[in-house]
Amino acid sequence: KMELDYSRMFVKDTFATKESLIAKYVSSFEKYDFFSGLVYNAPYKSSGVKVDSTYNVDIGMVYHLNKVISLKFKGENIFNDSSKIVYKSHFET
């Protein structure tokens, strides 16, 4: 099963990306479940700071020993490129 989600925010200024794409894939074979996910955040500019696009990729597998016990192996953010945000202090003058 494959699932795609796209989002776009229509705001003037934001501290996070305005566009993102999420792709998920899930499959099963006998006692195994396989899954993967990709989160893409488009580049943006906020308060004069340019933030590059990012890709967050997760993959994993579940092995079902029986109806009650399963073993799960998961790699999160395997390319070490998670989303970034611009921080602005409320106390700046």
Disulfide bonds with the S-S distance in Angstrom:
none
